[in-house]
Amino acid sequence: FQISGYLNLLANTIDNFTHGLAVAASFLVSRKVGVLTTMAILLHEIPHEVGDFAILLRAGFDRWSAAKMQLSTALGGILGSCFAICAQSPKGAGEMVAWILPFTSGGFLYIALVNVVPDLLEEKNPW
């Protein structure tokens, strides 16, 4: 049962890594794009982290361990940000942003289309 918790932690770390990539790359474009990207990711992350916490509790983690493990996945975001900043070319952020922002945007769209839209289509009552 606990293997599902560890798989969720791995997936959450990878997800946070891509969030870190997106935030750092968007701030390299402009402060406005960076703030908007950060706000969008925060709005996504709050319910996502609550759900992941519940998955860890169901997988057999106690509350304190689940909270510590969830917090440790945030390091993926920091690593993603550091990677994006280190990937800058001497010519500027343009080359790096040219591949990071489409990559992370595509990942977000994929998750929305594969996970969220099918659930919405199964709804009997739209209200």
N, CA, C and O atoms as CSV, one atom per row, in Angstrom:
chain,resi,resn,atom,element,x,y,z
A,1,PHE,N,N,0.825,-1.190,0.000
A,1,PHE,CA,C,0.000,0.000,0.000
A,1,PHE,C,C,0.870,1.254,0.000
A,1,PHE,O,O,0.521,2.263,-0.614
A,2,GLN,N,N,2.004,1.181,0.694
A,2,GLN,CA,C,2.856,2.351,0.815
A,2,GLN,C,C,3.586,2.673,-0.485
A,2,GLN,O,O,4.069,3.793,-0.652
A,3,ILE,N,N,3.678,1.716,-1.409
A,3,ILE,CA,C,4.353,1.986,-2.676
A,3,ILE,C,C,3.628,3.077,-3.456
A,3,ILE,O,O,4.269,3.855,-4.163
A,4,SER,N,N,2.300,3.147,-3.341
A,4,SER,CA,C,1.563,4.205,-4.031
A,4,SER,C,C,1.946,5.573,-3.478
A,4,SER,O,O,1.982,6.554,-4.220
A,5,GLY,N,N,2.229,5.643,-2.196
A,5,GLY,CA,C,2.668,6.904,-1.598
A,5,GLY,C,C,4.010,7.338,-2.141
A,5,GLY,O,O,4.211,8.513,-2.446
A,6,TYR,N,N,4.936,6.390,-2.264
A,6,TYR,CA,C,6.262,6.725,-2.779
A,6,TYR,C,C,6.207,7.092,-4.259
A,6,TYR,O,O,6.924,7.989,-4.703
A,7,LEU,N,N,5.366,6.408,-5.019
A,7,LEU,CA,C,5.205,6.775,-6.429
A,7,LEU,C,C,4.611,8.172,-6.559
A,7,LEU,O,O,5.000,8.940,-7.440
A,8,ASN,N,N,3.667,8.498,-5.680
A,8,ASN,CA,C,3.084,9.839,-5.683
A,8,ASN,C,C,4.140,10.887,-5.344
A,8,ASN,O,O,4.154,11.967,-5.935
A,9,LEU,N,N,5.022,10.577,-4.400
A,9,LEU,CA,C,6.089,11.521,-4.047
A,9,LEU,C,C,7.035,11.746,-5.227
A,9,LEU,O,O,7.460,12.874,-5.478
A,10,LEU,N,N,7.361,10.682,-5.944
A,10,LEU,CA,C,8.228,10.822,-7.118
A,10,LEU,C,C,7.558,11.679,-8.181
A,10,LEU,O,O,8.185,12.575,-8.747
A,11,ALA,N,N,6.291,11.406,-8.452
A,11,ALA,CA,C,5.564,12.193,-9.456
A,11,ALA,C,C,5.449,13.653,-9.030
A,11,ALA,O,O,5.566,14.553,-9.862
A,12,ASN,N,N,5.222,13.893,-7.748
A,12,ASN,CA,C,5.109,15.256,-7.245
A,12,ASN,C,C,6.447,15.993,-7.345
A,12,ASN,O,O,6.474,17.188,-7.640
A,13,THR,N,N,7.543,15.296,-7.103
A,13,THR,CA,C,8.863,15.917,-7.234
A,13,THR,C,C,9.118,16.320,-8.680
A,13,THR,O,O,9.618,17.415,-8.937
A,14,ILE,N,N,8.783,15.451,-9.622
A,14,ILE,CA,C,8.961,15.772,-11.042
A,14,ILE,C,C,8.060,16.935,-11.431
A,14,ILE,O,O,8.480,17.831,-12.163
A,15,ASP,N,N,6.820,16.924,-10.942
A,15,ASP,CA,C,5.887,18.017,-11.202
A,15,ASP,C,C,6.436,19.336,-10.667
A,15,ASP,O,O,6.377,20.357,-11.352
A,16,ASN,N,N,6.965,19.317,-9.455
A,16,ASN,CA,C,7.531,20.525,-8.866
A,16,ASN,C,C,8.780,20.980,-9.617
A,16,ASN,O,O,9.039,22.180,-9.711
A,17,PHE,N,N,9.556,20.037,-10.151
A,17,PHE,CA,C,10.721,20.396,-10.961
A,17,PHE,C,C,10.293,21.200,-12.185
A,17,PHE,O,O,10.905,22.217,-12.511
A,18,THR,N,N,9.240,20.742,-12.859
A,18,THR,CA,C,8.765,21.479,-14.037
A,18,THR,C,C,8.174,22.826,-13.639
A,18,THR,O,O,8.271,23.791,-14.398
A,19,HIS,N,N,7.566,22.904,-12.464
A,19,HIS,CA,C,7.073,24.199,-11.991
A,19,HIS,C,C,8.230,25.156,-11.752
A,19,HIS,O,O,8.150,26.337,-12.090
A,20,GLY,N,N,9.298,24.645,-11.173
A,20,GLY,CA,C,10.483,25.483,-10.960
A,20,GLY,C,C,11.067,25.968,-12.277
A,20,GLY,O,O,11.473,27.124,-12.400
A,21,LEU,N,N,11.108,25.071,-13.265
A,21,LEU,CA,C,11.569,25.474,-14.599
A,21,LEU,C,C,10.718,26.608,-15.144
A,21,LEU,O,O,11.240,27.603,-15.645
A,22,ALA,N,N,9.396,26.450,-15.042
A,22,ALA,CA,C,8.474,27.444,-15.597
A,22,ALA,C,C,8.605,28.786,-14.892
A,22,ALA,O,O,8.617,29.829,-15.546
A,23,VAL,N,N,8.703,28.773,-13.580
A,23,VAL,CA,C,8.783,30.027,-12.834
A,23,VAL,C,C,10.076,30.763,-13.164
A,23,VAL,O,O,10.050,31.958,-13.458
A,24,ALA,N,N,11.203,30.064,-13.119
A,24,ALA,CA,C,12.481,30.723,-13.398
A,24,ALA,C,C,12.523,31.244,-14.829
A,24,ALA,O,O,12.959,32.371,-15.069
A,25,ALA,N,N,12.074,30.433,-15.777
A,25,ALA,CA,C,12.110,30.866,-17.177
A,25,ALA,C,C,11.185,32.044,-17.404
A,25,ALA,O,O,11.519,32.952,-18.165
A,26,SER,N,N,10.038,32.046,-16.764
A,26,SER,CA,C,9.107,33.158,-16.977
A,26,SER,C,C,9.632,34.453,-16.360
A,26,SER,O,O,9.404,35.529,-16.912
A,27,PHE,N,N,10.326,34.373,-15.234
A,27,PHE,CA,C,10.927,35.581,-14.679
A,27,PHE,C,C,12.069,36.087,-15.555
A,27,PHE,O,O,12.359,37.283,-15.565
A,28,LEU,N,N,12.715,35.189,-16.286
A,28,LEU,CA,C,13.757,35.625,-17.208
A,28,LEU,C,C,13.166,36.366,-18.408
A,28,LEU,O,O,13.844,37.181,-19.034
A,29,VAL,N,N,11.895,36.080,-18.727
A,29,VAL,CA,C,11.223,36.810,-19.800
A,29,VAL,C,C,10.906,38.218,-19.320
A,29,VAL,O,O,11.316,39.198,-19.942
A,30,SER,N,N,10.164,38.321,-18.195
A,30,SER,CA,C,9.859,39.615,-17.598
A,30,SER,C,C,9.286,39.383,-16.210
A,30,SER,O,O,8.858,38.279,-15.872
A,31,ARG,N,N,9.287,40.429,-15.423
A,31,ARG,CA,C,8.739,40.323,-14.070
A,31,ARG,C,C,7.238,40.025,-14.126
A,31,ARG,O,O,6.732,39.233,-13.331
A,32,LYS,N,N,6.525,40.662,-15.069
A,32,LYS,CA,C,5.081,40.474,-15.188
A,32,LYS,C,C,4.742,39.019,-15.536
A,32,LYS,O,O,3.860,38.420,-14.921
A,33,VAL,N,N,5.440,38.465,-16.513
A,33,VAL,CA,C,5.209,37.063,-16.892
A,33,VAL,C,C,5.561,36.143,-15.731
A,33,VAL,O,O,4.875,35.148,-15.494
A,34,GLY,N,N,6.625,36.469,-15.009
A,34,GLY,CA,C,7.028,35.662,-13.859
A,34,GLY,C,C,5.989,35.651,-12.759
A,34,GLY,O,O,5.689,34.601,-12.191
A,35,VAL,N,N,5.434,36.822,-12.454
A,35,VAL,CA,C,4.409,36.904,-11.404
A,35,VAL,C,C,3.148,36.160,-11.835
A,35,VAL,O,O,2.552,35.440,-11.034
A,36,LEU,N,N,2.737,36.326,-13.084
A,36,LEU,CA,C,1.547,35.622,-13.567
A,36,LEU,C,C,1.740,34.112,-13.538
A,36,LEU,O,O,0.836,33.380,-13.135
A,37,THR,N,N,2.899,33.645,-13.958
A,37,THR,CA,C,3.180,32.205,-13.929
A,37,THR,C,C,3.187,31.685,-12.501
A,37,THR,O,O,2.636,30.621,-12.218
A,38,THR,N,N,3.808,32.432,-11.608
A,38,THR,CA,C,3.857,32.025,-10.205
A,38,THR,C,C,2.456,31.943,-9.610
A,38,THR,O,O,2.144,30.989,-8.897
A,39,MET,N,N,1.613,32.926,-9.892
A,39,MET,CA,C,0.242,32.904,-9.372
A,39,MET,C,C,-0.543,31.715,-9.934
A,39,MET,O,O,-1.287,31.060,-9.204
A,40,ALA,N,N,-0.377,31.440,-11.220
A,40,ALA,CA,C,-1.086,30.303,-11.826
A,40,ALA,C,C,-0.638,28.987,-11.190
A,40,ALA,O,O,-1.461,28.111,-10.925
A,41,ILE,N,N,0.641,28.854,-10.951
A,41,ILE,CA,C,1.143,27.616,-10.356
A,41,ILE,C,C,0.693,27.498,-8.904
A,41,ILE,O,O,0.361,26.404,-8.449
A,42,LEU,N,N,0.678,28.607,-8.175
A,42,LEU,CA,C,0.189,28.556,-6.795
A,42,LEU,C,C,-1.272,28.139,-6.733
A,42,LEU,O,O,-1.654,27.336,-5.882
A,43,LEU,N,N,-2.088,28.675,-7.627
A,43,LEU,CA,C,-3.503,28.290,-7.658
A,43,LEU,C,C,-3.668,26.807,-7.985
A,43,LEU,O,O,-4.602,26.161,-7.509
A,44,HIS,N,N,-2.773,26.279,-8.788
A,44,HIS,CA,C,-2.799,24.853,-9.121
A,44,HIS,C,C,-2.277,24.016,-7.963
A,44,HIS,O,O,-2.810,22.943,-7.678
A,45,GLU,N,N,-1.242,24.502,-7.298
A,45,GLU,CA,C,-0.550,23.701,-6.295
A,45,GLU,C,C,-1.310,23.543,-4.989
A,45,GLU,O,O,-1.192,22.499,-4.347
A,46,ILE,N,N,-2.075,24.522,-4.576
A,46,ILE,CA,C,-2.743,24.430,-3.273
A,46,ILE,C,C,-3.654,23.205,-3.202
A,46,ILE,O,O,-3.486,22.394,-2.292
A,47,PRO,N,N,-4.619,23.031,-4.124
A,47,PRO,CA,C,-5.439,21.807,-4.038
A,47,PRO,C,C,-4.645,20.544,-4.373
A,47,PRO,O,O,-4.944,19.466,-3.861
A,48,HIS,N,N,-3.642,20.679,-5.225
A,48,HIS,CA,C,-2.827,19.527,-5.606
A,48,HIS,C,C,-2.075,18.984,-4.398
A,48,HIS,O,O,-2.035,17.771,-4.193
A,49,GLU,N,N,-1.482,19.858,-3.600
A,49,GLU,CA,C,-0.727,19.414,-2.430
A,49,GLU,C,C,-1.640,18.828,-1.357
A,49,GLU,O,O,-1.260,17.876,-0.676
A,50,VAL,N,N,-2.824,19.380,-1.202
A,50,VAL,CA,C,-3.783,18.826,-0.242
A,50,VAL,C,C,-4.173,17.407,-0.662
A,50,VAL,O,O,-4.257,16.503,0.170
A,51,GLY,N,N,-4.407,17.226,-1.959
A,51,GLY,CA,C,-4.731,15.893,-2.468
A,51,GLY,C,C,-3.585,14.914,-2.294
A,51,GLY,O,O,-3.797,13.758,-1.927
A,52,ASP,N,N,-2.370,15.377,-2.557
A,52,ASP,CA,C,-1.203,14.505,-2.365
A,52,ASP,C,C,-1.020,14.130,-0.904
A,52,ASP,O,O,-0.635,13.003,-0.594
A,53,PHE,N,N,-1.292,15.064,-0.007
A,53,PHE,CA,C,-1.210,14.781,1.426
A,53,PHE,C,C,-2.205,13.684,1.802
A,53,PHE,O,O,-1.882,12.778,2.571
A,54,ALA,N,N,-3.403,13.772,1.259
A,54,ALA,CA,C,-4.420,12.746,1.529
A,54,ALA,C,C,-3.994,11.393,0.978
A,54,ALA,O,O,-4.235,10.364,1.609
A,55,ILE,N,N,-3.362,11.385,-0.195
A,55,ILE,CA,C,-2.871,10.125,-0.774
A,55,ILE,C,C,-1.824,9.507,0.141
A,55,ILE,O,O,-1.826,8.294,0.348
A,56,LEU,N,N,-0.931,10.322,0.690
A,56,LEU,CA,C,0.094,9.795,1.593
A,56,LEU,C,C,-0.523,9.243,2.875
A,56,LEU,O,O,-0.087,8.208,3.379
A,57,LEU,N,N,-1.529,9.923,3.400
A,57,LEU,CA,C,-2.203,9.407,4.597
A,57,LEU,C,C,-2.867,8.068,4.307
A,57,LEU,O,O,-2.801,7.148,5.122
A,58,ARG,N,N,-3.502,7.959,3.153
A,58,ARG,CA,C,-4.160,6.709,2.777
A,58,ARG,C,C,-3.136,5.594,2.537
A,58,ARG,O,O,-3.434,4.416,2.733
A,59,ALA,N,N,-1.931,5.977,2.111
A,59,ALA,CA,C,-0.886,4.989,1.852
A,59,ALA,C,C,-0.216,4.497,3.137
A,59,ALA,O,O,0.636,3.610,3.094
A,60,GLY,N,N,-0.603,5.075,4.282
A,60,GLY,CA,C,-0.081,4.574,5.545
A,60,GLY,C,C,0.890,5.498,6.252
A,60,GLY,O,O,1.378,5.145,7.325
A,61,PHE,N,N,1.192,6.656,5.706
A,61,PHE,CA,C,2.061,7.607,6.383
A,61,PHE,C,C,1.289,8.278,7.521
A,61,PHE,O,O,0.089,8.524,7.402
A,62,ASP,N,N,1.983,8.574,8.625
A,62,ASP,CA,C,1.321,9.377,9.661
A,62,ASP,C,C,1.382,10.840,9.225
A,62,ASP,O,O,2.101,11.186,8.287
A,63,ARG,N,N,0.623,11.696,9.911
A,63,ARG,CA,C,0.507,13.098,9.486
A,63,ARG,C,C,1.853,13.805,9.417
A,63,ARG,O,O,2.125,14.518,8.451
A,64,TRP,N,N,2.686,13.621,10.410
A,64,TRP,CA,C,3.972,14.303,10.460
A,64,TRP,C,C,4.881,13.830,9.327
A,64,TRP,O,O,5.522,14.649,8.668
A,65,SER,N,N,4.942,12.532,9.097
A,65,SER,CA,C,5.775,11.994,8.010
A,65,SER,C,C,5.254,12.450,6.649
A,65,SER,O,O,6.037,12.803,5.767
A,66,ALA,N,N,3.948,12.443,6.484
A,66,ALA,CA,C,3.361,12.884,5.219
A,66,ALA,C,C,3.686,14.352,4.960
A,66,ALA,O,O,4.013,14.730,3.835
A,67,ALA,N,N,3.594,15.182,6.008
A,67,ALA,CA,C,3.905,16.604,5.853
A,67,ALA,C,C,5.377,16.805,5.503
A,67,ALA,O,O,5.703,17.613,4.634
A,68,LYS,N,N,6.263,16.079,6.172
A,68,LYS,CA,C,7.704,16.208,5.877
A,68,LYS,C,C,8.015,15.743,4.457
A,68,LYS,O,O,8.802,16.373,3.751
A,69,MET,N,N,7.399,14.649,4.043
A,69,MET,CA,C,7.662,14.136,2.693
A,69,MET,C,C,7.125,15.097,1.637
A,69,MET,O,O,7.777,15.322,0.617
A,70,GLN,N,N,5.934,15.670,1.875
A,70,GLN,CA,C,5.379,16.649,0.943
A,70,GLN,C,C,6.289,17.864,0.840
A,70,GLN,O,O,6.522,18.385,-0.251
A,71,LEU,N,N,6.798,18.308,1.971
A,71,LEU,CA,C,7.703,19.458,1.973
A,71,LEU,C,C,9.002,19.138,1.239
A,71,LEU,O,O,9.580,20.002,0.579
A,72,SER,N,N,9.455,17.894,1.358
A,72,SER,CA,C,10.705,17.518,0.676
A,72,SER,C,C,10.546,17.522,-0.847
A,72,SER,O,O,11.523,17.719,-1.569
A,73,THR,N,N,9.327,17.309,-1.338
A,73,THR,CA,C,9.134,17.338,-2.789
A,73,THR,C,C,9.280,18.752,-3.341
A,73,THR,O,O,9.512,18.934,-4.536
A,74,ALA,N,N,9.145,19.753,-2.472
A,74,ALA,CA,C,9.329,21.139,-2.910
A,74,ALA,C,C,10.760,21.398,-3.360
A,74,ALA,O,O,11.010,22.340,-4.112
A,75,LEU,N,N,11.694,20.581,-2.912
A,75,LEU,CA,C,13.070,20.729,-3.370
A,75,LEU,C,C,13.181,20.523,-4.881
A,75,LEU,O,O,14.093,21.049,-5.519
A,76,GLY,N,N,12.253,19.759,-5.444
A,76,GLY,CA,C,12.223,19.589,-6.898
A,76,GLY,C,C,12.014,20.914,-7.605
A,76,GLY,O,O,12.604,21.159,-8.657
A,77,GLY,N,N,11.178,21.772,-7.035
A,77,GLY,CA,C,10.949,23.094,-7.604
A,77,GLY,C,C,12.188,23.962,-7.543
A,77,GLY,O,O,12.503,24.688,-8.486
A,78,ILE,N,N,12.885,23.880,-6.425
A,78,ILE,CA,C,14.119,24.656,-6.284
A,78,ILE,C,C,15.158,24.161,-7.285
A,78,ILE,O,O,15.854,24.959,-7.914
A,79,LEU,N,N,15.260,22.836,-7.430
A,79,LEU,CA,C,16.212,22.286,-8.409
A,79,LEU,C,C,15.838,22.688,-9.832
A,79,LEU,O,O,16.716,22.988,-10.641
A,80,GLY,N,N,14.542,22.695,-10.143
A,80,GLY,CA,C,14.094,23.117,-11.467
A,80,GLY,C,C,14.441,24.565,-11.741
A,80,GLY,O,O,14.878,24.908,-12.839
A,81,SER,N,N,14.247,25.413,-10.747
A,81,SER,CA,C,14.603,26.823,-10.906
A,81,SER,C,C,16.100,26.996,-11.116
A,81,SER,O,O,16.531,27.749,-11.989
A,82,CYS,N,N,16.883,26.299,-10.316
A,82,CYS,CA,C,18.343,26.380,-10.462
A,82,CYS,C,C,18.777,25.875,-11.832
A,82,CYS,O,O,19.663,26.459,-12.456
A,83,PHE,N,N,18.161,24.797,-12.304
A,83,PHE,CA,C,18.491,24.265,-13.620
A,83,PHE,C,C,18.184,25.282,-14.706
A,83,PHE,O,O,18.985,25.474,-15.621
A,84,ALA,N,N,17.020,25.940,-14.613
A,84,ALA,CA,C,16.641,26.933,-15.620
A,84,ALA,C,C,17.608,28.105,-15.626
A,84,ALA,O,O,17.981,28.605,-16.687
A,85,ILE,N,N,18.007,28.536,-14.454
A,85,ILE,CA,C,18.931,29.666,-14.374
A,85,ILE,C,C,20.310,29.270,-14.902
A,85,ILE,O,O,20.956,30.051,-15.600
A,86,CYS,N,N,20.758,28.062,-14.569
A,86,CYS,CA,C,22.070,27.601,-15.038
A,86,CYS,C,C,22.072,27.301,-16.535
A,86,CYS,O,O,23.130,27.307,-17.165
A,87,ALA,N,N,20.908,27.041,-17.104
A,87,ALA,CA,C,20.822,26.706,-18.528
A,87,ALA,C,C,20.848,27.936,-19.426
A,87,ALA,O,O,20.822,27.812,-20.651
A,88,GLN,N,N,20.899,29.123,-18.826
A,88,GLN,CA,C,20.963,30.343,-19.632
A,88,GLN,C,C,22.218,30.322,-20.498
A,88,GLN,O,O,23.282,29.873,-20.071
A,89,SER,N,N,22.071,30.804,-21.689
A,89,SER,CA,C,23.237,30.912,-22.554
A,89,SER,C,C,23.867,32.283,-22.361
A,89,SER,O,O,23.209,33.199,-21.868
A,90,PRO,N,N,25.112,32.435,-22.738
A,90,PRO,CA,C,25.743,33.756,-22.629
A,90,PRO,C,C,25.043,34.814,-23.484
A,90,PRO,O,O,25.196,36.011,-23.238
A,91,LYS,N,N,24.283,34.381,-24.479
A,91,LYS,CA,C,23.578,35.313,-25.354
A,91,LYS,C,C,22.316,35.861,-24.712
A,91,LYS,O,O,21.692,36.770,-25.259
A,92,GLY,N,N,21.930,35.329,-23.571
A,92,GLY,CA,C,20.734,35.807,-22.888
A,92,GLY,C,C,19.735,34.698,-22.672
A,92,GLY,O,O,19.989,33.537,-22.991
A,93,ALA,N,N,18.596,35.072,-22.125
A,93,ALA,CA,C,17.576,34.100,-21.749
A,93,ALA,C,C,16.751,33.620,-22.928
A,93,ALA,O,O,16.029,32.630,-22.807
A,94,GLY,N,N,16.839,34.293,-24.057
A,94,GLY,CA,C,15.978,33.971,-25.192
A,94,GLY,C,C,16.072,32.539,-25.653
A,94,GLY,O,O,15.047,31.907,-25.912
A,95,GLU,N,N,17.283,32.006,-25.764
A,95,GLU,CA,C,17.443,30.624,-26.231
A,95,GLU,C,C,16.903,29.625,-25.224
A,95,GLU,O,O,16.297,28.624,-25.607
A,96,MET,N,N,17.117,29.885,-23.944
A,96,MET,CA,C,16.665,28.964,-22.911
A,96,MET,C,C,15.145,28.983,-22.804
A,96,MET,O,O,14.512,27.933,-22.695
A,97,VAL,N,N,14.571,30.158,-22.835
A,97,VAL,CA,C,13.116,30.285,-22.732
A,97,VAL,C,C,12.442,29.664,-23.947
A,97,VAL,O,O,11.304,29.203,-23.865
A,98,ALA,N,N,13.144,29.652,-25.070
A,98,ALA,CA,C,12.576,29.098,-26.303
A,98,ALA,C,C,12.263,27.613,-26.176
A,98,ALA,O,O,11.433,27.111,-26.934
A,99,TRP,N,N,12.882,26.899,-25.266
A,99,TRP,CA,C,12.544,25.479,-25.105
A,99,TRP,C,C,11.905,25.171,-23.753
A,99,TRP,O,O,11.119,24.228,-23.663
A,100,ILE,N,N,12.210,25.925,-22.703
A,100,ILE,CA,C,11.661,25.601,-21.383
A,100,ILE,C,C,10.177,25.951,-21.282
A,100,ILE,O,O,9.385,25.122,-20.832
A,101,LEU,N,N,9.788,27.138,-21.684
A,101,LEU,CA,C,8.377,27.508,-21.552
A,101,LEU,C,C,7.456,26.636,-22.396
A,101,LEU,O,O,6.408,26.229,-21.896
A,102,PRO,N,N,7.789,26.324,-23.657
A,102,PRO,CA,C,6.910,25.386,-24.386
A,102,PRO,C,C,6.881,23.990,-23.760
A,102,PRO,O,O,5.839,23.335,-23.755
A,103,PHE,N,N,8.012,23.537,-23.238
A,103,PHE,CA,C,8.072,22.221,-22.602
A,103,PHE,C,C,7.159,22.161,-21.386
A,103,PHE,O,O,6.378,21.219,-21.243
A,104,THR,N,N,7.248,23.154,-20.511
A,104,THR,CA,C,6.420,23.134,-19.306
A,104,THR,C,C,4.950,23.397,-19.641
A,104,THR,O,O,4.063,22.790,-19.041
A,105,SER,N,N,4.690,24.285,-20.582
A,105,SER,CA,C,3.300,24.539,-20.989
A,105,SER,C,C,2.672,23.282,-21.573
A,105,SER,O,O,1.520,22.964,-21.279
A,106,GLY,N,N,3.420,22.576,-22.390
A,106,GLY,CA,C,2.920,21.330,-22.968
A,106,GLY,C,C,2.609,20.302,-21.896
A,106,GLY,O,O,1.626,19.569,-21.999
A,107,GLY,N,N,3.444,20.246,-20.866
A,107,GLY,CA,C,3.187,19.322,-19.760
A,107,GLY,C,C,1.914,19.668,-19.018
A,107,GLY,O,O,1.133,18.783,-18.671
A,108,PHE,N,N,1.699,20.963,-18.772
A,108,PHE,CA,C,0.485,21.390,-18.081
A,108,PHE,C,C,-0.748,21.095,-18.928
A,108,PHE,O,O,-1.765,20.639,-18.405
A,109,LEU,N,N,-0.664,21.352,-20.222
A,109,LEU,CA,C,-1.799,21.063,-21.109
A,109,LEU,C,C,-2.083,19.562,-21.173
A,109,LEU,O,O,-3.241,19.145,-21.165
A,110,TYR,N,N,-1.041,18.769,-21.234
A,110,TYR,CA,C,-1.202,17.319,-21.277
A,110,TYR,C,C,-1.942,16.830,-20.033
A,110,TYR,O,O,-2.888,16.048,-20.131
A,111,ILE,N,N,-1.507,17.294,-18.869
A,111,ILE,CA,C,-2.150,16.872,-17.622
A,111,ILE,C,C,-3.618,17.289,-17.607
A,111,ILE,O,O,-4.485,16.513,-17.206
A,112,ALA,N,N,-3.889,18.506,-18.042
A,112,ALA,CA,C,-5.273,18.978,-18.049
A,112,ALA,C,C,-6.130,18.167,-19.003
A,112,ALA,O,O,-7.254,17.793,-18.667
A,113,LEU,N,N,-5.611,17.894,-20.184
A,113,LEU,CA,C,-6.410,17.194,-21.188
A,113,LEU,C,C,-6.574,15.713,-20.877
A,113,LEU,O,O,-7.621,15.136,-21.174
A,114,VAL,N,N,-5.577,15.096,-20.294
A,114,VAL,CA,C,-5.648,13.658,-20.035
A,114,VAL,C,C,-6.346,13.347,-18.706
A,114,VAL,O,O,-7.072,12.358,-18.606
A,115,ASN,N,N,-6.132,14.176,-17.700
A,115,ASN,CA,C,-6.686,13.876,-16.381
A,115,ASN,C,C,-7.974,14.618,-16.062
A,115,ASN,O,O,-8.897,14.033,-15.495
A,116,VAL,N,N,-8.052,15.869,-16.408
A,116,VAL,CA,C,-9.180,16.688,-15.966
A,116,VAL,C,C,-10.353,16.606,-16.931
A,116,VAL,O,O,-11.483,16.388,-16.496
A,117,VAL,N,N,-10.120,16.774,-18.225
A,117,VAL,CA,C,-11.210,16.826,-19.195
A,117,VAL,C,C,-12.034,15.535,-19.210
A,117,VAL,O,O,-13.261,15.623,-19.242
A,118,PRO,N,N,-11.433,14.349,-19.188
A,118,PRO,CA,C,-12.270,13.139,-19.162
A,118,PRO,C,C,-13.194,13.078,-17.939
A,118,PRO,O,O,-14.333,12.624,-18.042
A,119,ASP,N,N,-12.698,13.536,-16.783
A,119,ASP,CA,C,-13.554,13.561,-15.596
A,119,ASP,C,C,-14.706,14.537,-15.774
A,119,ASP,O,O,-15.828,14.261,-15.351
A,120,LEU,N,N,-14.435,15.669,-16.397
A,120,LEU,CA,C,-15.495,16.649,-16.628
A,120,LEU,C,C,-16.536,16.121,-17.608
A,120,LEU,O,O,-17.725,16.402,-17.458
A,121,LEU,N,N,-16.103,15.365,-18.605
A,121,LEU,CA,C,-17.024,14.826,-19.583
A,121,LEU,C,C,-17.923,13.749,-19.007
A,121,LEU,O,O,-19.006,13.504,-19.539
A,122,GLU,N,N,-17.497,13.098,-17.929
A,122,GLU,CA,C,-18.293,12.049,-17.290
A,122,GLU,C,C,-19.366,12.624,-16.365
A,122,GLU,O,O,-20.264,11.895,-15.943
A,123,GLU,N,N,-19.291,13.898,-16.047
A,123,GLU,CA,C,-20.267,14.515,-15.155
A,123,GLU,C,C,-21.664,14.450,-15.759
A,123,GLU,O,O,-21.862,14.777,-16.929
A,124,LYS,N,N,-22.619,14.029,-14.959
A,124,LYS,CA,C,-24.009,13.971,-15.397
A,124,LYS,C,C,-24.690,15.334,-15.216
A,124,LYS,O,O,-25.466,15.773,-16.065
A,125,ASN,N,N,-24.384,15.986,-14.096
A,125,ASN,CA,C,-24.989,17.260,-13.774
A,125,ASN,C,C,-23.905,18.348,-13.821
A,125,ASN,O,O,-23.002,18.329,-12.985
A,126,PRO,N,N,-23.962,19.278,-14.753
A,126,PRO,CA,C,-22.891,20.268,-14.863
A,126,PRO,C,C,-22.848,21.250,-13.705
A,126,PRO,O,O,-21.863,21.976,-13.579
A,127,TRP,N,N,-23.848,21.310,-12.864
A,127,TRP,CA,C,-23.855,22.240,-11.738
A,127,TRP,C,C,-23.428,21.534,-10.494
A,127,TRP,O,O,-23.367,22.146,-9.427
